[in-house]
Amino acid sequence: MAGASNTLHESESVLSSQTRDVHRALVSIQEEFEAVDWYRQRAEAAADQELRDILLHNMREEIEHASMLLEWLRRHEPHADLMFRTYLFTDKPVTAIEEEAEQVSASAPVPPLTVGTMKGG
């Protein structure tokens, strides 16, 4: 994986294409949110209002990029889709949502995860 993240924990040769793509998305999400943090800090520290406005604009662009990646992840990882649908865009306390979700998942059967299912086989 030329130019790819050095954070793969297993040999690329044993990872499925799906796992490598999810890795790319996760690393990219991490980088986008790191950029959000940097731009926010720089904007808050900037004395010049025009510079602050530009930095905040850039911060919002990074949030857009992260959101696009999160949507890709939701579409390609069924468990991420389930978790996003459970926890996002609600006004309930997060811990209350978790308690409800745990009660539901405790009663639902979980299909086995095998190397074959991870590799799409």
Z-matrix of the N, CA and C atoms (Angstrom, degrees):
N
C 1 1.452
C 2 1.529 1 106.47
N 3 1.295 2 117.00 1 83.61
C 4 1.466 3 122.06 2 -176.13
C 5 1.521 4 110.85 3 -61.45
N 6 1.327 5 115.70 4 130.26
C 7 1.454 6 120.40 5 177.24
C 8 1.519 7 114.41 6 73.41
N 9 1.310 8 117.19 7 5.55
C 10 1.473 9 120.41 8 -176.92
C 11 1.516 10 110.37 9 -80.84
N 12 1.301 11 114.98 10 170.92
C 13 1.451 12 121.55 11 177.44
C 14 1.525 13 109.99 12 -57.56
N 15 1.292 14 115.65 13 143.81
C 16 1.457 15 120.63 14 177.07
C 17 1.517 16 112.06 15 -87.63
N 18 1.312 17 117.80 16 14.08
C 19 1.454 18 120.26 17 -175.29
C 20 1.517 19 114.40 18 -96.66
N 21 1.316 20 117.84 19 9.37
C 22 1.457 21 118.37 20 174.15
C 23 1.520 22 107.63 21 -62.44
N 24 1.318 23 116.41 22 134.69
C 25 1.457 24 120.60 23 -178.35
C 26 1.516 25 112.52 24 -98.99
N 27 1.303 26 115.66 25 -11.14
C 28 1.460 27 121.35 26 177.43
C 29 1.519 28 108.26 27 -126.24
N 30 1.307 29 116.16 28 161.62
C 31 1.455 30 121.00 29 178.33
C 32 1.531 31 109.64 30 -61.39
N 33 1.311 32 114.84 31 133.97
C 34 1.466 33 119.63 32 179.70
C 35 1.528 34 111.53 33 -55.89
N 36 1.315 35 116.91 34 -32.27
C 37 1.464 36 120.88 35 -176.32
C 38 1.526 37 113.19 36 -65.41
N 39 1.340 38 117.87 37 -21.65
C 40 1.460 39 119.71 38 -179.69
C 41 1.525 40 112.42 39 -99.89
N 42 1.327 41 117.02 40 0.07
C 43 1.465 42 121.24 41 -178.52
C 44 1.515 43 110.72 42 -98.62
N 45 1.317 44 115.48 43 139.82
C 46 1.461 45 120.13 44 177.92
C 47 1.523 46 110.49 45 -70.54
N 48 1.293 47 115.79 46 161.69
C 49 1.463 48 121.98 47 175.83
C 50 1.522 49 110.22 48 -58.20
N 51 1.334 50 116.45 49 -40.11
C 52 1.470 51 121.43 50 179.16
C 53 1.528 52 110.64 51 -62.09
N 54 1.313 53 117.23 52 -45.22
C 55 1.463 54 120.52 53 179.44
C 56 1.521 55 110.89 54 -63.71
N 57 1.314 56 117.46 55 -40.96
C 58 1.466 57 120.29 56 178.47
C 59 1.527 58 110.90 57 -65.24
N 60 1.333 59 117.63 58 -40.09
C 61 1.470 60 119.99 59 178.13
C 62 1.528 61 111.75 60 -67.56
N 63 1.324 62 117.26 61 -40.68
C 64 1.463 63 120.05 62 176.70
C 65 1.526 64 109.13 63 -62.25
N 66 1.313 65 117.07 64 -41.18
C 67 1.466 66 120.77 65 176.92
C 68 1.529 67 110.16 66 -58.09
N 69 1.320 68 116.77 67 -46.52
C 70 1.469 69 120.39 68 178.46
C 71 1.524 70 110.92 69 -57.62
N 72 1.311 71 115.85 70 -44.48
C 73 1.469 72 119.94 71 -179.41
C 74 1.524 73 110.78 72 -64.74
N 75 1.334 74 117.17 73 -45.02
C 76 1.469 75 120.52 74 -178.76
C 77 1.521 76 112.19 75 -63.54
N 78 1.320 77 116.50 76 -43.17
C 79 1.464 78 119.92 77 177.58
C 80 1.523 79 109.73 78 -63.72
N 81 1.310 80 116.99 79 -40.55
C 82 1.461 81 120.27 80 179.47
C 83 1.525 82 111.70 81 -66.15
N 84 1.331 83 117.30 82 -40.17
C 85 1.472 84 120.71 83 176.51
C 86 1.530 85 109.24 84 -60.49
N 87 1.315 86 116.28 85 -45.06
C 88 1.456 87 121.16 86 178.60
C 89 1.526 88 110.39 87 -58.12
N 90 1.312 89 116.89 88 -45.64
C 91 1.468 90 120.96 89 -179.27
C 92 1.524 91 111.42 90 -65.49
N 93 1.329 92 117.04 91 -39.76
C 94 1.467 93 120.13 92 179.67
C 95 1.521 94 110.60 93 -63.93
N 96 1.339 95 117.60 94 -45.53
C 97 1.456 96 119.71 95 179.95
C 98 1.530 97 111.78 96 -68.65
N 99 1.317 98 117.22 97 -31.69
C 100 1.457 99 119.50 98 174.23
C 101 1.529 100 109.83 99 -63.76
N 102 1.332 101 117.14 100 -41.35
C 103 1.469 102 121.04 101 177.65
C 104 1.530 103 110.85 102 -64.76
N 105 1.337 104 117.44 103 -37.82
C 106 1.471 105 120.82 104 175.93
C 107 1.529 106 109.07 105 -56.77
N 108 1.308 107 116.14 106 -47.24
C 109 1.458 108 121.04 107 -179.16
C 110 1.528 109 111.18 108 -61.56
N 111 1.321 110 116.68 109 -45.71
C 112 1.466 111 120.66 110 -179.68
C 113 1.525 112 110.95 111 -61.20
N 114 1.341 113 116.88 112 -49.25
C 115 1.463 114 119.87 113 -179.12
C 116 1.524 115 111.43 114 -62.29
N 117 1.312 116 117.13 115 -40.26
C 118 1.469 117 120.15 116 179.43
C 119 1.522 118 111.05 117 -61.77
N 120 1.330 119 116.15 118 -47.11
C 121 1.464 120 119.76 119 178.93
C 122 1.522 121 111.62 120 -62.16
N 123 1.338 122 116.41 121 -44.07
C 124 1.460 123 120.27 122 -179.39
C 125 1.519 124 111.16 123 -64.31
N 126 1.334 125 116.35 124 -39.72
C 127 1.471 126 119.77 125 179.30
C 128 1.526 127 110.28 126 -64.68
N 129 1.309 128 116.34 127 -43.45
C 130 1.455 129 119.55 128 -179.05
C 131 1.532 130 111.55 129 -64.85
N 132 1.313 131 116.97 130 -33.16
C 133 1.462 132 121.39 131 -178.64
C 134 1.533 133 112.82 132 -83.53
N 135 1.324 134 117.79 133 -19.30
C 136 1.472 135 120.56 134 -175.33
C 137 1.523 136 111.40 135 -68.27
N 138 1.319 137 115.66 136 134.74
C 139 1.468 138 121.11 137 177.74
C 140 1.524 139 111.00 138 -83.60
N 141 1.316 140 116.83 139 -29.54
C 142 1.468 141 122.02 140 -176.50
C 143 1.533 142 109.89 141 -85.45
N 144 1.335 143 117.37 142 125.08
C 145 1.470 144 121.88 143 -176.41
C 146 1.533 145 111.78 144 -64.04
N 147 1.325 146 117.73 145 -39.43
C 148 1.471 147 119.72 146 -179.55
C 149 1.534 148 110.37 147 -64.60
N 150 1.321 149 116.21 148 -43.16
C 151 1.467 150 119.74 149 176.39
C 152 1.521 151 110.27 150 -61.71
N 153 1.327 152 117.36 151 -43.85
C 154 1.471 153 121.81 152 178.17
C 155 1.530 154 109.95 153 -57.15
N 156 1.330 155 116.85 154 -45.26
C 157 1.468 156 120.62 155 -179.86
C 158 1.524 157 111.73 156 -61.88
N 159 1.327 158 116.80 157 -41.76
C 160 1.471 159 120.50 158 178.76
C 161 1.521 160 110.48 159 -64.83
N 162 1.320 161 117.01 160 -44.36
C 163 1.460 162 120.51 161 179.87
C 164 1.527 163 111.58 162 -63.47
N 165 1.322 164 117.20 163 -39.26
C 166 1.468 165 120.17 164 177.02
C 167 1.526 166 111.21 165 -67.91
N 168 1.313 167 116.76 166 -36.88
C 169 1.473 168 120.44 167 174.37
C 170 1.530 169 109.35 168 -59.85
N 171 1.323 170 116.49 169 -47.53
C 172 1.462 171 120.71 170 179.37
C 173 1.529 172 111.28 171 -61.43
N 174 1.329 173 116.68 172 -39.39
C 175 1.460 174 121.26 173 178.10
C 176 1.535 175 110.07 174 -59.57
N 177 1.331 176 115.67 175 -45.65
C 178 1.475 177 119.21 176 -179.68
C 179 1.525 178 111.39 177 -64.61
N 180 1.320 179 117.54 178 -33.83
C 181 1.467 180 120.74 179 176.09
C 182 1.527 181 110.68 180 -63.27
N 183 1.322 182 116.39 181 -41.08
C 184 1.470 183 120.17 182 178.65
C 185 1.523 184 111.09 183 -65.25
N 186 1.325 185 117.26 184 -36.27
C 187 1.465 186 120.82 185 175.54
C 188 1.526 187 109.68 186 -63.48
N 189 1.326 188 116.45 187 -40.15
C 190 1.474 189 120.02 188 176.78
C 191 1.528 190 110.03 189 -60.55
N 192 1.323 191 117.03 190 -45.82
C 193 1.465 192 120.60 191 -179.86
C 194 1.524 193 111.19 192 -61.79
N 195 1.325 194 116.66 193 -44.49
C 196 1.464 195 120.42 194 178.77
C 197 1.529 196 110.63 195 -61.58
N 198 1.326 197 116.25 196 -40.11
C 199 1.467 198 120.46 197 179.71
C 200 1.522 199 111.43 198 -63.35
N 201 1.322 200 116.29 199 -40.40
C 202 1.463 201 120.12 200 178.21
C 203 1.527 202 110.47 201 -62.84
N 204 1.312 203 116.45 202 -41.80
C 205 1.459 204 120.62 203 178.62
C 206 1.526 205 111.88 204 -67.12
N 207 1.325 206 116.81 205 -39.78
C 208 1.465 207 119.75 206 176.80
C 209 1.528 208 110.89 207 -62.02
N 210 1.307 209 116.82 208 -38.82
C 211 1.469 210 119.86 209 177.76
C 212 1.526 211 110.61 210 -65.96
N 213 1.329 212 117.16 211 -40.42
C 214 1.465 213 119.55 212 176.39
C 215 1.525 214 109.46 213 -60.04
N 216 1.333 215 116.22 214 -45.34
C 217 1.459 216 120.48 215 179.83
C 218 1.527 217 110.89 216 -61.13
N 219 1.326 218 116.73 217 -42.54
C 220 1.467 219 120.65 218 178.84
C 221 1.524 220 110.95 219 -59.42
N 222 1.314 221 116.37 220 -39.95
C 223 1.464 222 120.73 221 -177.68
C 224 1.527 223 113.37 222 -73.91
N 225 1.332 224 117.24 223 -20.50
C 226 1.464 225 120.59 224 -174.61
C 227 1.517 226 114.59 225 -111.91
N 228 1.312 227 117.38 226 -7.48
C 229 1.465 228 121.54 227 179.62
C 230 1.524 229 108.42 228 -128.13
N 231 1.326 230 118.00 229 102.98
C 232 1.465 231 120.47 230 -176.29
C 233 1.532 232 114.08 231 -54.71
N 234 1.313 233 118.08 232 -38.08
C 235 1.468 234 118.97 233 -179.34
C 236 1.533 235 110.40 234 -69.67
N 237 1.323 236 117.27 235 -37.26
C 238 1.473 237 120.10 236 175.79
C 239 1.526 238 109.18 237 -61.72
N 240 1.323 239 116.70 238 -42.61
C 241 1.468 240 120.57 239 177.76
C 242 1.524 241 110.23 240 -57.42
N 243 1.313 242 116.47 241 -46.78
C 244 1.468 243 120.99 242 -179.99
C 245 1.530 244 111.05 243 -61.59
N 246 1.319 245 116.63 244 -45.96
C 247 1.469 246 119.96 245 -178.70
C 248 1.526 247 111.93 246 -67.11
N 249 1.320 248 117.34 247 -41.27
C 250 1.471 249 120.05 248 178.28
C 251 1.526 250 110.04 249 -62.76
N 252 1.340 251 116.31 250 -42.83
C 253 1.464 252 119.71 251 179.55
C 254 1.531 253 111.54 252 -66.98
N 255 1.311 254 116.72 253 -28.48
C 256 1.461 255 121.20 254 179.91
C 257 1.524 256 111.87 255 -76.30
N 258 1.324 257 117.37 256 -46.26
C 259 1.461 258 121.22 257 -168.63
C 260 1.524 259 115.85 258 -101.12
N 261 1.316 260 118.12 259 -24.76
C 262 1.466 261 119.61 260 -173.68
C 263 1.524 262 112.04 261 -91.32
N 264 1.306 263 115.23 262 153.90
C 265 1.464 264 123.90 263 173.65
C 266 1.524 265 113.23 264 59.96
N 267 1.307 266 115.02 265 43.45
C 268 1.455 267 121.95 266 176.38
C 269 1.520 268 108.22 267 -135.95
N 270 1.298 269 116.03 268 156.65
C 271 1.457 270 120.48 269 178.39
C 272 1.525 271 112.35 270 -101.72
N 273 1.320 272 116.75 271 -1.81
C 274 1.459 273 120.25 272 179.45
C 275 1.532 274 109.74 273 -67.38
N 276 1.320 275 117.70 274 151.37
C 277 1.469 276 119.35 275 173.34
C 278 1.528 277 109.94 276 -60.14
N 279 1.307 278 116.50 277 135.41
C 280 1.463 279 121.28 278 -175.45
C 281 1.523 280 111.54 279 -57.40
N 282 1.316 281 116.81 280 -40.37
C 283 1.466 282 118.72 281 -178.86
C 284 1.527 283 111.92 282 -67.82
N 285 1.322 284 117.40 283 -31.16
C 286 1.467 285 120.20 284 176.00
C 287 1.521 286 110.05 285 -68.81
N 288 1.322 287 116.86 286 -38.61
C 289 1.466 288 120.96 287 177.13
C 290 1.523 289 109.10 288 -62.51
N 291 1.333 290 116.10 289 -42.64
C 292 1.457 291 119.94 290 -179.59
C 293 1.525 292 110.98 291 -61.79
N 294 1.320 293 116.97 292 -43.97
C 295 1.462 294 120.10 293 179.59
C 296 1.528 295 110.98 294 -60.73
N 297 1.339 296 116.99 295 -43.40
C 298 1.462 297 120.88 296 177.60
C 299 1.525 298 111.04 297 -63.96
N 300 1.328 299 116.32 298 -43.90
C 301 1.468 300 120.77 299 -178.83
C 302 1.522 301 111.07 300 -64.62
N 303 1.320 302 117.94 301 -39.00
C 304 1.464 303 120.98 302 178.87
C 305 1.521 304 111.59 303 -64.89
N 306 1.323 305 116.84 304 -37.08
C 307 1.465 306 120.05 305 178.42
C 308 1.521 307 110.18 306 -65.85
N 309 1.325 308 116.86 307 -41.19
C 310 1.469 309 120.81 308 179.62
C 311 1.521 310 110.24 309 -68.63
N 312 1.349 311 117.18 310 -46.61
C 313 1.465 312 119.53 311 -176.81
C 314 1.523 313 112.20 312 -68.39
N 315 1.314 314 117.24 313 -28.10
C 316 1.464 315 119.75 314 178.86
C 317 1.519 316 111.46 315 -66.13
N 318 1.316 317 116.51 316 -26.06
C 319 1.457 318 119.87 317 -179.50
C 320 1.522 319 113.07 318 -96.30
N 321 1.327 320 117.70 319 -6.07
C 322 1.470 321 121.11 320 -177.95
C 323 1.526 322 110.11 321 -97.80
N 324 1.339 323 117.09 322 137.59
C 325 1.467 324 119.39 323 176.98
C 326 1.529 325 110.15 324 -70.25
N 327 1.328 326 116.24 325 143.53
C 328 1.457 327 122.15 326 179.22
C 329 1.514 328 108.26 327 -109.61
N 330 1.350 329 117.02 328 122.70
C 331 1.469 330 118.24 329 178.82
C 332 1.535 331 109.89 330 -67.63
N 333 1.329 332 117.27 331 148.33
C 334 1.469 333 119.47 332 -178.65
C 335 1.531 334 110.50 333 -67.32
N 336 1.318 335 115.90 334 144.89
C 337 1.453 336 122.46 335 176.47
C 338 1.517 337 106.80 336 -103.83
N 339 1.313 338 115.22 337 118.99
C 340 1.462 339 120.49 338 179.61
C 341 1.508 340 108.88 339 -123.38
N 342 1.314 341 116.42 340 165.90
C 343 1.464 342 120.84 341 177.19
C 344 1.531 343 108.90 342 -57.74
N 345 1.309 344 117.00 343 -39.26
C 346 1.467 345 120.17 344 179.12
C 347 1.503 346 113.00 345 -60.73
N 348 1.327 347 117.31 346 -42.12
C 349 1.475 348 119.27 347 179.74
C 350 1.513 349 111.29 348 -70.94
N 351 1.329 350 116.83 349 -31.06
C 352 1.465 351 120.05 350 178.59
C 353 1.521 352 111.37 351 -71.98
N 354 1.321 353 116.63 352 -31.94
C 355 1.459 354 120.58 353 -179.61
C 356 1.523 355 111.32 354 -90.69
N 357 1.310 356 117.14 355 4.51
C 358 1.463 357 120.93 356 179.31
C 359 1.508 358 113.08 357 80.64
N 360 1.313 359 117.11 358 19.52
C 361 1.466 360 121.11 359 -176.53
C 362 1.471 361 114.44 360 -111.76
